[in-house]
Amino acid sequence: MVGCISELKARGVSEERIFVLAPVAAREVLWRIAEVHPKVTMVVGKVDEFTAGRLVPGVARCQERYFSTNLSSPMGTRSPLSADAKP
């Protein structure tokens, strides 16, 4: 994300006009953006934490929870909204 913002600035966009909108972001990434680009506005729905370089499960896999599916299963992406789903 820092690189994307740097590219926008290199193309003439001022930090005050850059907005980051993210449903989920890691706290470390937000701190890095604020450190390198302090005038960028950030709006985040959920802040996840890193543990040993990995995100701690929080909002991740929301598609599975929303559609009651298990994307890691052999059946894959079945959804209660599928045509063959039983009521």
GUDOSE-304814 format. One record per atom (N, C-alpha, C, O): residue in one letter; atom name; x, y, z. Coordinates in nm, 2 decimals, m for minus. Last residue first. Layout:
! residues N
 resn name     c1     c2     c3
    A   CA      X      Y      Z
...
! end
This chain:
! residues 87
 resn name     c1     c2     c3
    P    N  m3.40  m2.60   0.10
    P   CA  m3.44  m2.49   0.19
    P    C  m3.43  m2.54   0.34
    P    O  m3.46  m2.47   0.43
    K    N  m3.10  m2.69  m0.08
    K   CA  m3.23  m2.73  m0.02
    K    C  m3.27  m2.63   0.09
    K    O  m3.18  m2.58   0.16
    A    N  m2.95  m2.59  m0.38
    A   CA  m2.95  m2.58  m0.23
    A    C  m3.10  m2.62  m0.18
    A    O  m3.19  m2.58  m0.24
    D    N  m2.92  m2.56  m0.65
    D   CA  m2.95  m2.69  m0.60
    D    C  m2.96  m2.70  m0.45
    D    O  m2.97  m2.81  m0.39
    A    N  m2.86  m2.29  m0.68
    A   CA  m2.99  m2.34  m0.74
    A    C  m3.02  m2.48  m0.68
    A    O  m3.14  m2.51  m0.67
    S    N  m2.73  m2.13  m0.39
    S   CA  m2.72  m2.21  m0.51
    S    C  m2.85  m2.26  m0.56
    S    O  m2.94  m2.28  m0.48
    L    N  m2.74  m2.02  m0.14
    L   CA  m2.81  m1.95  m0.25
    L    C  m2.80  m2.02  m0.38
    L    O  m2.86  m1.97  m0.48
    P    N  m2.58  m2.16   0.02
    P   CA  m2.72  m2.18   0.04
    P    C  m2.81  m2.11  m0.07
    P    O  m2.93  m2.13  m0.08
    S    N  m2.31  m2.29  m0.19
    S   CA  m2.37  m2.18  m0.11
    S    C  m2.52  m2.21  m0.09
    S    O  m2.58  m2.28  m0.18
    R    N  m2.00  m2.43  m0.25
    R   CA  m2.14  m2.44  m0.24
    R    C  m2.20  m2.34  m0.15
    R    O  m2.14  m2.31  m0.05
    T    N  m1.72  m2.42  m0.32
    T   CA  m1.79  m2.30  m0.30
    T    C  m1.94  m2.32  m0.30
    T    O  m2.01  m2.22  m0.34
    G    N  m1.59  m2.73  m0.21
    G   CA  m1.56  m2.59  m0.26
    G    C  m1.66  m2.49  m0.22
    G    O  m1.68  m2.46  m0.10
    M    N  m1.58  m2.99  m0.16
    M   CA  m1.69  m2.94  m0.23
    M    C  m1.68  m2.80  m0.27
    M    O  m1.75  m2.75  m0.36
    P    N  m1.34  m3.02  m0.01
    P   CA  m1.34  m3.07  m0.15
    P    C  m1.46  m3.02  m0.23
    P    O  m1.46  m3.01  m0.35
    S    N  m1.29  m2.71   0.18
    S   CA  m1.34  m2.85   0.17
    S    C  m1.34  m2.89   0.02
    S    O  m1.33  m2.81  m0.07
    S    N  m1.23  m2.45   0.19
    S   CA  m1.12  m2.54   0.20
    S    C  m1.16  m2.69   0.18
    S    O  m1.08  m2.78   0.18
    L    N  m1.47  m2.32   0.20
    L   CA  m1.39  m2.31   0.07
    L    C  m1.27  m2.41   0.07
    L    O  m1.22  m2.44  m0.03
    N    N  m1.75  m2.39   0.31
    N   CA  m1.62  m2.42   0.36
    N    C  m1.53  m2.43   0.23
    N    O  m1.53  m2.53   0.17
    T    N  m2.03  m2.17   0.38
    T   CA  m1.96  m2.26   0.29
    T    C  m1.82  m2.29   0.36
    T    O  m1.78  m2.21   0.45
    S    N  m2.22  m1.97   0.45
    S   CA  m2.22  m2.10   0.52
    S    C  m2.15  m2.20   0.43
    S    O  m2.20  m2.32   0.41
    F    N  m2.19  m1.72   0.35
    F   CA  m2.26  m1.81   0.27
    F    C  m2.27  m1.95   0.33
    F    O  m2.31  m2.04   0.26
    Y    N  m2.06  m1.59   0.57
    Y   CA  m2.18  m1.53   0.51
    Y    C  m2.26  m1.63   0.43
    Y    O  m2.38  m1.63   0.44
    R    N  m1.84  m1.76   0.62
    R   CA  m1.94  m1.74   0.72
    R    C  m2.07  m1.68   0.66
    R    O  m2.17  m1.73   0.70
    E    N  m1.70  m1.74   0.37
    E   CA  m1.74  m1.87   0.42
    E    C  m1.85  m1.85   0.53
    E    O  m1.95  m1.93   0.53
    Q    N  m1.66  m1.46   0.36
    Q   CA  m1.74  m1.52   0.26
    Q    C  m1.79  m1.66   0.30
    Q    O  m1.91  m1.69   0.28
    C    N  m1.48  m1.42   0.56
    C   CA  m1.61  m1.37   0.58
    C    C  m1.71  m1.43   0.48
    C    O  m1.83  m1.45   0.51
    R    N  m1.21  m1.49   0.59
    R   CA  m1.30  m1.59   0.56
    R    C  m1.45  m1.55   0.58
    R    O  m1.53  m1.63   0.60
    A    N  m1.13  m1.24   0.84
    A   CA  m1.09  m1.33   0.73
    A    C  m1.20  m1.44   0.71
    A    O  m1.26  m1.48   0.81
    V    N  m1.17  m1.11   1.07
    V   CA  m1.27  m1.10   0.97
    V    C  m1.25  m1.19   0.85
    V    O  m1.34  m1.21   0.77
    G    N  m0.97  m1.31   1.21
    G   CA  m1.07  m1.22   1.26
    G    C  m1.18  m1.21   1.17
    G    O  m1.28  m1.28   1.17
    P    N  m0.67  m1.47   1.28
    P   CA  m0.80  m1.48   1.22
    P    C  m0.90  m1.39   1.29
    P    O  m0.91  m1.38   1.41
    V    N  m0.38  m1.27   1.25
    V   CA  m0.47  m1.35   1.34
    V    C  m0.61  m1.35   1.28
    V    O  m0.66  m1.25   1.24
    L    N  m0.14  m1.29   0.99
    L   CA  m0.26  m1.22   1.04
    L    C  m0.33  m1.32   1.14
    L    O  m0.34  m1.44   1.11
    R    N   0.20  m1.33   1.07
    R   CA   0.08  m1.38   1.01
    R    C  m0.04  m1.31   1.07
    R    O  m0.04  m1.27   1.19
    G    N   0.43  m1.26   1.20
    G   CA   0.43  m1.23   1.06
    G    C   0.30  m1.28   0.99
    G    O   0.29  m1.27   0.87
    A    N   0.37  m1.32   1.47
    A   CA   0.48  m1.39   1.40
    A    C   0.47  m1.38   1.25
    A    O   0.49  m1.47   1.18
    T    N   0.07  m1.18   1.42
    T   CA   0.14  m1.26   1.52
    T    C   0.25  m1.35   1.44
    T    O   0.21  m1.43   1.36
    F    N  m0.10  m0.88   1.37
    F   CA   0.00  m0.98   1.32
    F    C   0.05  m1.05   1.44
    F    O   0.07  m1.00   1.54
    E    N  m0.46  m0.81   1.38
    E   CA  m0.32  m0.81   1.44
    E    C  m0.23  m0.91   1.37
    E    O  m0.28  m1.01   1.32
    D    N  m0.69  m0.60   1.20
    D   CA  m0.64  m0.73   1.25
    D    C  m0.50  m0.71   1.30
    D    O  m0.42  m0.62   1.26
    V    N  m0.94  m0.37   1.22
    V   CA  m0.79  m0.38   1.23
    V    C  m0.76  m0.52   1.29
    V    O  m0.79  m0.56   1.40
    K    N  m1.20  m0.29   1.01
    K   CA  m1.15  m0.38   1.11
    K    C  m1.00  m0.38   1.11
    K    O  m0.94  m0.39   1.00
    G    N  m1.25  m0.08   0.83
    G   CA  m1.36  m0.14   0.90
    G    C  m1.31  m0.22   1.02
    G    O  m1.38  m0.22   1.12
    V    N  m1.08   0.23   0.79
    V   CA  m1.07   0.09   0.80
    V    C  m1.19   0.03   0.88
    V    O  m1.22   0.08   0.99
    V    N  m0.95   0.50   0.62
    V   CA  m1.08   0.45   0.68
    V    C  m1.08   0.30   0.67
    V    O  m1.07   0.24   0.57
    M    N  m0.71   0.75   0.62
    M   CA  m0.74   0.60   0.62
    M    C  m0.87   0.57   0.69
    M    O  m0.89   0.62   0.80
    T    N  m0.55   1.01   0.44
    T   CA  m0.67   0.97   0.52
    T    C  m0.69   0.82   0.51
    T    O  m0.70   0.77   0.40
    V    N  m0.22   1.12   0.46
    V   CA  m0.32   1.03   0.39
    V    C  m0.43   1.00   0.49
    V    O  m0.40   0.96   0.60
    K    N  m0.02   1.25   0.58
    K   CA  m0.14   1.33   0.55
    K    C  m0.25   1.25   0.48
    K    O  m0.35   1.31   0.44
    P    N   0.20   1.08   0.62
    P   CA   0.12   1.12   0.74
    P    C  m0.01   1.20   0.70
    P    O  m0.10   1.21   0.79
    H    N   0.35   0.84   0.50
    H   CA   0.26   0.94   0.43
    H    C   0.16   0.99   0.54
    H    O   0.04   0.95   0.54
    V    N   0.51   0.70   0.68
    V   CA   0.57   0.74   0.55
    V    C   0.48   0.85   0.48
    V    O   0.53   0.94   0.42
    E    N   0.34   0.66   0.90
    E   CA   0.48   0.71   0.92
    E    C   0.53   0.77   0.79
    E    O   0.60   0.87   0.79
    A    N   0.10   0.57   0.80
    A   CA   0.10   0.69   0.87
    A    C   0.24   0.75   0.89
    A    O   0.26   0.87   0.89
    I    N   0.20   0.32   0.69
    I   CA   0.14   0.43   0.60
    I    C   0.14   0.56   0.67
    I    O   0.18   0.66   0.61
    R    N   0.27   0.20   0.93
    R   CA   0.37   0.23   0.83
    R    C   0.32   0.33   0.73
    R    O   0.40   0.42   0.69
    W    N   0.03   0.17   1.06
    W   CA   0.14   0.25   1.12
    W    C   0.24   0.29   1.02
    W    O   0.29   0.40   1.02
    L    N  m0.10   0.00   0.88
    L   CA  m0.15   0.13   0.91
    L    C  m0.05   0.22   0.97
    L    O  m0.04   0.34   0.93
    V    N   0.06  m0.23   0.91
    V   CA   0.05  m0.16   0.78
    V    C   0.00  m0.02   0.80
    V    O   0.05   0.08   0.74
    E    N   0.02  m0.30   1.18
    E   CA   0.15  m0.26   1.14
    E    C   0.15  m0.19   1.00
    E    O   0.23  m0.09   0.98
    R    N  m0.26  m0.37   1.17
    R   CA  m0.21  m0.25   1.25
    R    C  m0.08  m0.20   1.20
    R    O  m0.05  m0.08   1.19
    A    N  m0.40  m0.46   0.86
    A   CA  m0.31  m0.50   0.98
    A    C  m0.26  m0.37   1.04
    A    O  m0.23  m0.27   0.97
    A    N  m0.74  m0.43   0.77
    A   CA  m0.60  m0.39   0.76
    A    C  m0.53  m0.43   0.88
    A    O  m0.58  m0.44   0.99
    V    N  m1.04  m0.45   0.59
    V   CA  m0.96  m0.51   0.69
    V    C  m0.81  m0.46   0.66
    V    O  m0.77  m0.46   0.55
    P    N  m1.16  m0.28   0.41
    P   CA  m1.25  m0.35   0.50
    P    C  m1.17  m0.41   0.62
    P    O  m1.22  m0.41   0.73
    A    N  m1.04   0.05   0.34
    A   CA  m1.01  m0.10   0.35
    A    C  m1.10  m0.16   0.45
    A    O  m1.12  m0.11   0.56
    L    N  m0.93   0.32   0.17
    L   CA  m1.06   0.26   0.23
    L    C  m1.04   0.11   0.22
    L    O  m1.02   0.05   0.12
    V    N  m0.74   0.60   0.18
    V   CA  m0.73   0.46   0.18
    V    C  m0.86   0.40   0.25
    V    O  m0.89   0.44   0.36
    F    N  m0.71   0.88  m0.02
    F   CA  m0.79   0.82   0.08
    F    C  m0.77   0.67   0.07
    F    O  m0.78   0.61  m0.04
    I    N  m0.55   1.18  m0.11
    I   CA  m0.54   1.03  m0.11
    I    C  m0.62   0.98   0.01
    I    O  m0.59   1.01   0.12
    R    N  m0.52   1.45  m0.08
    R   CA  m0.63   1.40  m0.17
    R    C  m0.63   1.25  m0.18
    R    O  m0.71   1.19  m0.26
    E    N  m0.30   1.49   0.07
    E   CA  m0.43   1.54   0.13
    E    C  m0.55   1.48   0.04
    E    O  m0.66   1.48   0.09
    E    N  m0.09   1.42  m0.09
    E   CA  m0.13   1.33   0.01
    E    C  m0.27   1.37   0.07
    E    O  m0.35   1.28   0.10
    S    N  m0.15   1.50  m0.44
    S   CA  m0.10   1.54  m0.31
    S    C  m0.16   1.44  m0.20
    S    O  m0.27   1.39  m0.22
    V    N  m0.03   1.36  m0.73
    V   CA  m0.14   1.36  m0.64
    V    C  m0.09   1.40  m0.50
    V    O   0.01   1.34  m0.45
    G    N   0.19   1.32  m0.91
    G   CA   0.14   1.46  m0.88
    G    C   0.02   1.47  m0.79
    G    O  m0.03   1.58  m0.77
    R    N   0.31   1.08  m0.93
    R   CA   0.23   1.13  m1.05
    R    C   0.16   1.26  m1.02
    R    O   0.07   1.30  m1.10
    A    N   0.41   1.04  m0.69
    A   CA   0.50   1.06  m0.80
    A    C   0.43   1.11  m0.92
    A    O   0.49   1.18  m1.00
    K    N   0.17   0.98  m0.55
    K   CA   0.24   1.11  m0.52
    K    C   0.34   1.14  m0.63
    K    O   0.36   1.26  m0.67
    L    N   0.12   0.73  m0.66
    L   CA   0.03   0.84  m0.68
    L    C   0.09   0.97  m0.66
    L    O   0.07   1.07  m0.73
    E    N   0.35   0.59  m0.56
    E   CA   0.33   0.61  m0.70
    E    C   0.23   0.72  m0.73
    E    O   0.25   0.80  m0.82
    S    N   0.30   0.60  m0.28
    S   CA   0.42   0.67  m0.33
    S    C   0.40   0.69  m0.49
    S    O   0.44   0.80  m0.54
    I    N   0.07   0.44  m0.28
    I   CA   0.06   0.58  m0.24
    I    C   0.18   0.66  m0.29
    I    O   0.16   0.77  m0.34
    C    N   0.19   0.20  m0.35
    C   CA   0.08   0.26  m0.43
    C    C   0.07   0.40  m0.40
    C    O   0.05   0.48  m0.49
    G    N   0.37   0.16  m0.14
    G   CA   0.42   0.18  m0.27
    G    C   0.32   0.24  m0.36
    G    O   0.35   0.32  m0.45
    V    N   0.20   0.12   0.08
    V   CA   0.29   0.24   0.08
    V    C   0.34   0.27  m0.06
    V    O   0.35   0.38  m0.10
    M    N   0.08  m0.12   0.00
    M   CA   0.00   0.00   0.00
    M    C   0.09   0.13   0.00
    M    O   0.06   0.22  m0.07
! end
